[in-house]
């Protein structure tokens, strides 16, 4: 077998066995309030307690999110994380009955010093992340 044929065979084996997959940990999650209603806007950030690496995601209207590293890698690697939730709700030009942003995340969750949200990701863990915000 010539060298190009060997390389082609190696690439084929890697694709068939899943080598090189970007799945390094949980790739998705949901954030909700204690009553079960979803957080419908904002962003969530995970900061690794030991490496300080950050993973962020926009929060979708159903409360879902997908944490991505600064390098664009999807998923949380194993480790312990602190979590903040930042939500900016612009409603100054709307009548109160026209506000459709759902419940507002309390300000304390927007700061690592006052947010008590945290998660531990075990090696091999891929289950979706569940975050619950107390009002």
C-alpha positions in Angstrom: 0.0 0.0 0.0 1.4 3.4 -1.0 1.6 6.3 1.5 -1.5 8.1 0.2 -3.5 4.9 0.5 -2.3 4.5 4.1 -3.4 8.0 4.9 -6.8 7.5 3.3 -7.3 4.3 5.2 -6.3 6.0 8.5 -8.7 8.9 7.9 -11.5 6.4 7.2 -10.8 4.4 10.3 -10.8 7.6 12.4 -14.2 8.6 11.0 -15.7 5.2 11.5 -14.5 4.8 15.1 -15.5 8.3 16.1 -11.9 9.4 16.9 -11.6 13.2 16.8 -15.2 13.8 18.1 -15.7 17.1 19.7 -17.8 15.6 22.5 -15.8 16.3 25.6 -18.5 16.6 28.1 -22.1 17.9 28.4 -22.9 19.8 25.2 -26.3 21.2 26.2 -28.4 22.1 29.2 -31.5 23.9 30.4 -31.9 26.7 32.9 -35.1 27.3 34.7 -36.6 28.9 37.8 -37.7 27.0 40.8 -41.3 26.8 39.5 -40.1 25.0 36.4 -40.6 28.0 34.0 -37.6 28.5 31.7 -35.2 31.5 31.8 -36.1 32.9 28.4 -33.2 35.2 27.7 -29.7 36.2 28.7 -26.4 34.3 28.8 -24.8 31.7 31.0 -21.1 31.4 31.7 -19.2 28.5 33.3 -15.7 29.2 34.8 -13.5 26.3 35.7 -12.4 26.7 39.3 -8.8 25.4 38.7 -7.9 26.6 35.2 -10.2 29.7 35.1 -11.2 28.7 31.5 -14.6 30.1 30.6 -17.4 28.5 28.5 -20.4 30.7 27.5 -23.8 30.3 25.8 -26.8 32.4 24.9 -29.9 31.2 26.6 -32.7 30.4 24.1 -36.4 31.2 24.8 -37.0 27.6 26.0 -34.2 27.9 28.5 -31.8 25.7 26.5 -28.1 26.5 26.1 -24.9 25.0 24.7 -21.6 25.9 26.4 -18.7 26.8 24.1 -15.1 27.5 25.0 -13.3 30.7 23.8 -11.7 28.4 21.1 -15.1 27.4 19.8 -15.2 23.9 21.3 -18.6 22.7 22.3 -19.0 21.0 25.7 -17.7 21.2 29.3 -14.6 19.2 30.1 -14.4 17.4 33.4 -13.9 19.7 36.4 -15.6 22.0 38.9 -17.3 25.1 37.6 -18.8 28.3 39.0 -21.8 29.6 37.1 -23.1 33.1 36.4 -26.3 34.1 34.6 -26.5 37.5 33.0 -29.8 38.9 31.8 -30.4 42.4 30.4 -34.0 43.2 30.0 -34.8 46.5 28.1 -38.4 47.4 28.8 -38.3 51.2 29.5 -40.3 52.0 26.4 -43.0 49.3 27.0 -46.1 49.4 29.2 -45.9 46.8 32.0 -48.5 44.6 30.4 -46.4 44.4 27.2 -43.4 42.9 29.0 -42.9 39.4 27.6 -39.5 38.5 29.0 -40.8 36.1 31.7 -39.4 36.1 35.2 -36.2 38.2 35.7 -33.1 36.5 37.0 -32.1 38.1 40.3 -29.0 40.3 40.0 -26.9 38.3 42.4 -26.6 35.5 39.8 -24.7 37.8 37.5 -21.5 37.9 39.7 -19.2 35.1 40.6 -18.8 36.5 44.1 -22.6 36.4 44.9 -23.8 33.6 42.6 -24.0 30.3 44.5 -24.5 28.3 41.3 -21.9 25.6 40.6 -21.6 22.2 38.9 -19.1 19.3 38.9 -18.6 17.5 35.6 -17.2 14.0 36.0 -15.0 12.2 33.4 -17.2 10.7 30.7 -20.3 12.6 31.8 -22.4 13.8 28.8 -25.9 14.2 30.4 -27.5 17.6 29.8 -26.8 20.2 32.5 -29.8 21.4 34.6 -29.6 24.7 36.4 -32.3 26.0 38.7 -32.5 29.7 39.7 -34.2 30.7 42.9 -36.4 33.8 42.8 
